[in-house]
């Protein structure tokens, strides 16, 4: 039985001088090795069988036997696209990490306190698919560096946006942008009989030139609605919060600013309420302490 001419390689593997069966075994063993995938200290192994890959070893050995010395013979390799995608999805499931948005925790000594955002990371699936398919055509089984992309959080601490903090004891309203103080105002808050609620709320209603309509409360019994105008108790802007009937608004009674004088709402000077109205939006957090 003839041997393969000297110096012949199949897919870069030297089979020169070998008989057909030893050459076939050598090629099969080389092709059957898993493709290593690495990222830092983590490793994955991609067996060709799991990737639906097959190699035409018999045809390559036959070509090698008929070749001239020092010929380079190709090894025809087929791959199942579906199997490769399934394996890549498995790697991604074990590796991907979603980003985490910054979250308002509450109020600290220096203002709003946040849980820091965290970036996510994900496998670049199409890139890994192409690299695996290419690696299966090679005989060296060099490690593949896991291709990744980083996932930016939708909400960061520095880009968190407006946060309104109201201190009832000092009748003060402060506007923050994330953790940074933007502006501070004197306001009027509720009396002891009709206190401004404490807690974490958000703005749920914003109105320009609002109507004032009497609430369902003893103190408002018999009062009539007041249209927009200079005598409107709400001034020119209303920012209702998620505590029923309570909001931040302007007031024509500027003398009440700095005191506990309202029926639960937070009163501001009209120009200051108009300015604040341009800085906040639906969903802006409101902390009242």
C-alpha positions, 0 to 999 in steps of 0.5 A, a space after each residue: 500500500 503506498 504512503 503519502 509523499 513526503 512533505 504533504 500537509 492537510 490543513 497544515 498538518 504534516 502527513 508526509 510518509 504516512 499510510 492512509 489509516 494513520 493519516 486518517 486517524 491523525 487528521 480526525 484527532 486534530 479536527 475533533 479537538 474543541 475550539 477554546 474561547 477565552 475572556 479574562 479567567 473564563 473559558 468555554 470549549 466548543 467541540 466540533 460535534 456540538 457545532 454540527 461540524 464535519 470534515 471530509 477526512 477520507 477525501 483529503 487522505 485520498 487527495 494526499 495519496 495522489 499528490 506530489 511531494 510537499 503539496 498542501 491539501 485542503 480539508 473540506 469542513 462543513 458547519 451547521 449554522 443553527 448549531 453554532 448559533 445555539 452554542 453562541 447563545 449558550 455562551 451568551 447566557 452564561 456571560 451576559 450581564 444587564 446594565 443597572 440604572 442609577 436609583 434614588 434611595 432617599 435623602 442623606 445629609 448632603 442631599 439625595 442619595 443614589 444607588 450607583 449605576 452599573 454598566 452591563 456587558 454582552 457577547 457580540 453574537 454575530 462576531 463570535 459565530 463568524 470566528 467559530 466558523 473560521 476556527 473550525 476550518 483551521 487545524 491549530 485550534 488557537 483560542 478565540 478571544 470572546 468578543 463583547 460589547 458594553 451596555 450603557 445604563 439608561 440612567 446614571 447618577 450624574 444624569 439623573 435629572 431633577 429631584 425636588 426636596 422639601 423640608 417642612 421644618 425650615 419651609 425650604 424647597 431645594 431643586 437638585 440635578 442628580 446629587 448636585 444642588 441647583 437652587 434653593 427657595 423659601 416656601 410655605 408648607 402646611 399648618 399643624 392642622 393640615 400638614 404637608 405629607 412626608 415621604 417620597 412622591 413624584 410629580 403627576 400633574 402639571 398645569 399652566 394657569 390652572 383653575 382652583 377647585 375646592 377640595 373635599 375638605 371642611 375648610 373649603 366647604 361652600 367655596 366656589 372654583 376660581 378661574 385663572 387670574 391674579 386672585 387664583 390661590 394657585 398662582 400661575 403654575 400647578 405641579 401636583 404630586 402623587 399625594 392626593 390633592 397636594 402640589 407645588 404652586 405659586 401663590 398671590 399671598 407672598 407674605 405666607 412664604 417661610 411659614 407653615 400656612 397652607 392647607 397641605 400644599 407647598 406654596 412658592 412665589 409666583 416667579 419662582 414657581 414659574 421657573 421651577 415649572 420649566 425645570 421639572 417634568 412628569 415623574 420628577 421625584 419629590 422628597 418631603 421630610 
